[in-house]
Amino acid sequence: MRTAIIVGGRDNQEIAAQLHLSEKTVKAHVGNILLKPGLKDRMQAAIYALKATTGW
């Protein structure tokens, strides 16, 4: 779910509004999501999510 929000094209401000969080909190969570599998940016997260969900 978290990755889907990130790779859905939303920026931190939009994610914060949707989840009722501050932008700073969203930025921290996005950073943690990218850090865990060693990803550098949201594009890599999108590819990672695609591979994980489709077996591509």
C-alpha positions in Angstrom: 0.0 0.0 0.0 2.7 2.5 1.0 4.7 1.9 -2.2 1.5 2.2 -4.3 0.9 5.8 -3.0 4.5 6.7 -3.7 4.7 5.4 -7.2 1.2 6.6 -8.0 2.7 9.9 -9.1 1.8 11.8 -5.9 4.2 14.3 -4.4 4.8 14.5 -0.6 2.3 17.3 -0.2 -0.5 15.2 -1.9 0.4 12.1 0.1 0.4 14.1 3.4 -3.0 15.5 2.6 -4.4 12.1 1.8 -3.0 10.4 4.9 -3.5 13.4 7.2 0.2 13.7 8.0 2.7 16.4 7.8 5.0 16.7 4.8 8.0 16.2 7.0 6.6 12.9 8.3 5.8 11.7 4.7 9.3 12.6 3.6 10.8 10.6 6.5 8.6 7.6 5.6 9.4 7.8 1.9 13.1 7.9 2.8 12.7 4.8 5.0 10.8 2.9 2.3 13.5 3.7 -0.2 16.3 2.8 2.2 15.1 -0.6 3.2 15.6 -2.3 -0.3 18.4 0.1 -1.2 16.5 2.2 -3.7 17.7 5.7 -4.8 14.4 7.3 -6.0 10.7 6.9 -6.7 11.4 5.6 -10.2 13.4 2.7 -8.7 10.5 2.2 -6.2 8.1 1.9 -9.1 10.2 -0.7 -10.8 10.7 -2.6 -7.6 7.0 -2.6 -6.9 6.2 -3.8 -10.4 8.7 -6.6 -10.1 7.4 -7.6 -6.7 3.8 -7.7 -7.7 4.0 -9.2 -11.2 7.1 -11.3 -11.0 8.4 -9.4 -13.9 
